[in-house]
Amino acid sequence: MGGEHTLVKIVAEIGCNHKGDLSVAKQLIIAAKNCGADVAKFQKRHNKSLLSDAEYNEPHPEPWHSYGKSYGLHREALEFSIEQHEDLKEFCEANALMYCSSVWDIESAKEISDLNPEIIKIPSAVNLNFEMQKYLCEYFAGGIHLSTGMTTKTELKSIIDFYKSEKRINDLVLYSCTSGYPVDANEICLLEIKLLQDLIKDTNSEVGFSGHHHGIAPDMAAITLGVSWIERHFTLNRTWKGTDHAASLEPEGLRRLCRDAKNVKAALNYKSSDILPIEIFQRKKLKKLFSGK
């Protein structure tokens, strides 16, 4: 059943927090590795295919966060070429970190899959783009990770049915997610994890948690519910220009997340014997009046 895995992998979602600067992206990769993350995740999108002319040319809704004179130019300023993604993948591998990218359209899916990463991510916004996902099912052999924010239960069932029909359900990781930046505690809805686990029972699929909240307490709770992947936005400075930074962890937060995730996962077990070796001395010392030895 999904969730019964020995390790929890931490995905540092860099996304576009690199500000369109390749050197900053590499600084983020090194910081993520030093904090203990397993994966550095970016994103690839062809903005002119995703945006109408009006959307492309209108001002950014939060102009103080914009990197261009229009929303489209803002998105282009934060977009890396496929050659730069190849460079980032090689840089991740040189630093013993897994590279991953979200793909927002079929052209991006084709480009990123040609890099042959271990995993590719489907964002919540495009998890109903079955043309793109069918391409990945047919031509990409790695793991397909998919976020479920902004998705109805009926739509979620259609996603599961699609991956079953494509015979790729065992390569799928479903992330419980609320699409807000940032998200308050009462909007995280951690028990949705149990719903996802029920939907993938009797498969080798897994469940993850993608959070946009403050702090790391909900991530620890998600681990106790059985997720095997934790994804958090990552930045070097939460005050940088850009809408994702406020919902991101800085290095110290990511370091604590990685440390605590490892410790919480290690603690989620049963005793190997009634009296553990660490308890024997204390039992002899403190319980002798009642145990007889």
C-alpha positions in Angstrom: 0.0 0.0 0.0 1.2 3.5 -0.7 3.0 5.2 2.2 4.7 2.1 3.6 8.3 3.1 2.6 11.4 3.2 4.7 12.6 6.7 3.8 11.1 10.1 3.6 12.7 12.1 0.7 12.8 15.9 1.0 12.2 18.0 -2.2 13.6 21.5 -2.1 11.3 23.3 -4.5 13.5 26.1 -5.9 10.9 26.7 -8.7 11.5 30.3 -9.8 13.0 31.5 -6.6 16.4 31.8 -8.4 15.1 35.2 -9.8 16.2 34.1 -13.3 19.8 34.0 -12.3 21.7 30.7 -13.0 24.3 31.5 -10.4 21.6 32.0 -7.7 20.0 28.7 -8.8 23.3 26.9 -8.2 23.7 28.6 -4.8 20.3 27.2 -3.9 21.3 23.7 -5.1 24.4 23.8 -2.8 22.4 25.1 0.1 19.7 22.5 -0.4 22.3 19.7 -0.4 24.0 21.2 2.7 20.7 21.2 4.5 20.1 17.5 3.8 17.6 17.6 1.0 17.3 14.8 -1.5 15.9 16.6 -4.5 16.2 20.1 -6.1 13.2 21.0 -8.1 12.8 23.6 -10.8 10.1 24.4 -13.3 9.8 24.6 -17.1 7.0 26.4 -19.0 6.4 27.9 -22.4 4.6 31.0 -21.4 3.1 31.9 -24.8 1.4 28.6 -25.0 0.0 28.9 -21.5 -1.1 32.5 -21.6 -3.5 34.3 -23.9 -2.2 37.5 -25.6 -4.2 39.5 -23.1 -2.8 37.6 -20.1 0.7 37.8 -21.5 0.6 41.6 -22.0 -1.3 42.7 -18.9 0.6 44.0 -15.9 1.6 41.6 -13.1 -1.3 41.6 -10.5 1.4 42.3 -7.8 3.7 44.7 -9.7 6.1 45.0 -6.7 6.9 41.3 -7.3 7.3 41.6 -11.1 10.5 41.0 -13.0 9.0 42.4 -16.3 6.8 45.2 -17.6 4.0 42.7 -18.3 3.0 39.4 -16.7 4.3 37.5 -19.7 7.7 39.3 -19.6 7.8 38.6 -15.9 7.4 34.9 -16.5 10.0 34.9 -19.3 12.5 36.6 -17.0 12.2 33.7 -14.6 12.4 31.0 -17.3 15.6 29.0 -17.9 16.4 27.5 -21.4 16.5 23.8 -21.8 20.3 24.1 -22.0 20.4 25.8 -18.6 18.2 23.0 -17.2 20.7 20.5 -18.5 23.4 22.5 -16.8 21.4 22.5 -13.6 20.8 18.7 -13.8 24.6 18.1 -14.2 25.3 20.5 -11.3 22.8 18.6 -9.1 24.4 15.3 -10.0 27.9 16.7 -9.3 26.6 17.6 -5.8 24.9 14.2 -5.2 21.4 15.7 -5.4 18.5 14.5 -7.6 17.3 17.0 -10.2 13.7 17.4 -10.9 11.5 19.9 -12.8 7.8 20.6 -13.0 6.4 20.8 -16.5 3.5 23.0 -17.4 2.9 22.1 -21.1 3.6 19.4 -23.6 6.6 21.1 -25.1 8.2 21.5 -21.7 7.4 17.8 -21.0 9.2 16.8 -24.1 12.2 18.9 -23.4 12.6 17.8 -19.7 11.9 14.2 -20.5 14.8 14.3 -23.0 17.1 15.1 -20.1 16.1 11.7 -18.6 15.7 12.8 -15.0 14.7 10.3 -12.4 11.4 12.1 -11.8 9.2 14.7 -13.4 6.5 16.8 -11.5 3.0 17.7 -12.7 1.8 20.9 -10.9 -1.7 21.1 -9.6 -2.5 23.7 -12.2 -2.1 21.3 -15.1 -2.9 17.9 -13.5 -5.9 17.7 -15.9 -3.7 18.1 -19.0 -4.0 14.5 -20.1 -2.4 15.1 -23.5 0.8 16.1 -21.7 0.6 13.3 -19.2 -0.1 10.7 -21.9 3.1 11.8 -23.6 5.0 11.3 -20.4 3.4 7.9 -19.8 4.5 6.8 -23.3 7.9 8.3 -23.6 9.2 9.0 -20.0 10.3 5.9 -18.0 10.9 7.7 -14.7 8.7 8.5 -11.8 5.7 10.9 -12.3 4.9 13.1 -9.3 1.6 14.9 -9.3 0.1 17.6 -7.0 -3.6 17.5 -6.2 -4.3 21.1 -5.2 -7.4 22.8 -6.7 -8.7 19.4 -7.7 -12.2 17.9 -7.0 -12.7 14.4 -5.9 -14.2 13.5 -9.3 -11.2 15.0 -11.1 -8.9 13.1 -8.7 -10.6 9.8 -9.6 -10.2 10.6 -13.3 -6.5 11.1 -12.7 -6.1 7.8 -10.9 -8.1 6.0 -13.6 -6.0 7.6 -16.3 -2.7 6.3 -14.8 -4.3 2.8 -14.3 -5.4 2.7 -17.9 -1.9 3.8 -19.0 -0.4 1.1 -16.8 1.8 3.7 -15.0 0.0 3.8 -11.6 2.9 2.2 -9.9 5.2 5.0 -11.1 2.9 7.7 -9.7 3.4 9.8 -6.5 0.3 11.9 -5.5 1.0 14.9 -3.3 -1.6 16.2 -0.9 -1.6 20.0 -1.5 -3.5 23.2 -0.8 -2.7 25.8 -3.5 -2.3 28.9 -1.5 0.8 31.1 -0.8 1.1 30.9 2.1 -1.6 28.6 3.6 -3.0 28.9 7.2 -2.9 25.8 9.4 -6.7 25.1 9.1 -6.4 25.1 5.3 -3.6 22.5 5.1 -6.2 19.6 5.6 -3.6 16.9 6.4 -6.3 14.2 6.5 -6.6 14.4 2.8 -3.4 12.2 2.9 -5.5 9.3 4.1 -7.9 9.8 1.2 -5.1 9.6 -1.3 -3.7 6.5 0.5 -7.1 4.8 0.1 -7.2 5.7 -3.6 -3.9 4.0 -4.3 -4.2 1.0 -2.0 -3.2 -2.3 -3.6 -0.7 -0.4 -5.8 3.0 0.5 -5.5 2.1 4.2 -5.9 3.1 6.6 -3.1 1.7 9.6 -1.4 3.6 12.8 -0.7 2.9 16.2 0.9 3.5 19.5 -0.8 3.2 22.4 1.7 3.0 26.1 1.4 2.6 26.9 5.1 4.8 28.5 7.7 7.0 26.3 9.9 7.6 22.6 9.7 5.1 21.1 12.3 2.6 20.0 9.6 5.3 18.2 7.7 6.1 16.1 10.8 2.4 15.3 11.1 2.3 14.3 7.5 5.2 11.9 8.1 3.2 10.2 10.9 0.3 9.8 8.5 2.6 7.8 6.2 3.8 10.1 3.4 7.1 9.2 1.7 7.9 12.6 0.1 7.9 16.1 1.5 8.1 19.0 -0.9 8.7 22.6 0.3 9.5 25.8 -1.5 13.0 26.9 -0.8 14.7 30.3 -0.9 17.9 32.0 0.4 15.9 35.0 1.5 12.1 35.2 2.2 12.2 39.0 1.6 13.3 38.7 -2.0 11.0 40.0 -4.8 8.7 37.2 -6.0 5.4 35.7 -4.8 6.8 32.3 -3.7 9.4 33.5 -1.3 7.0 34.3 1.5 5.8 30.6 1.5 9.3 29.2 1.3 11.8 27.9 3.9 15.1 29.5 4.2 18.2 27.3 4.8 17.9 27.0 8.5 14.2 26.0 8.2 15.1 23.4 5.5 17.9 22.1 7.7 15.5 21.6 10.6 12.9 20.0 8.3 15.5 17.4 7.0 16.8 16.7 10.5 13.4 16.4 12.1 11.9 14.3 9.2 14.7 11.8 9.6 14.2 11.6 13.4 10.4 11.4 13.2 10.6 8.6 10.6 13.1 6.7 12.8 10.8 7.0 15.8 7.8 5.5 13.9 8.4 1.9 14.8 7.4 -0.8 17.3 9.7 -2.1 20.0 11.8 -5.0 18.7 11.4 -6.7 22.1 9.3 -6.1 25.2 12.4 -4.8 27.0 14.8 -2.8 24.8 18.5 -3.1 25.5 18.5 0.5 26.6 15.9 -0.3 29.3 17.6 -3.3 30.9 19.8 -1.3 33.2 16.9 1.0 34.2 14.6 -2.0 34.8 17.1 -3.6 37.1 17.6 -0.4 39.0 14.1 1.0 39.2 11.7 -1.9 38.8 13.3 -4.6 40.9 10.7 -4.3 43.7 7.9 -5.3 41.4 9.4 -7.4 38.7 11.3 -9.8 40.9 14.5 -9.2 39.0 
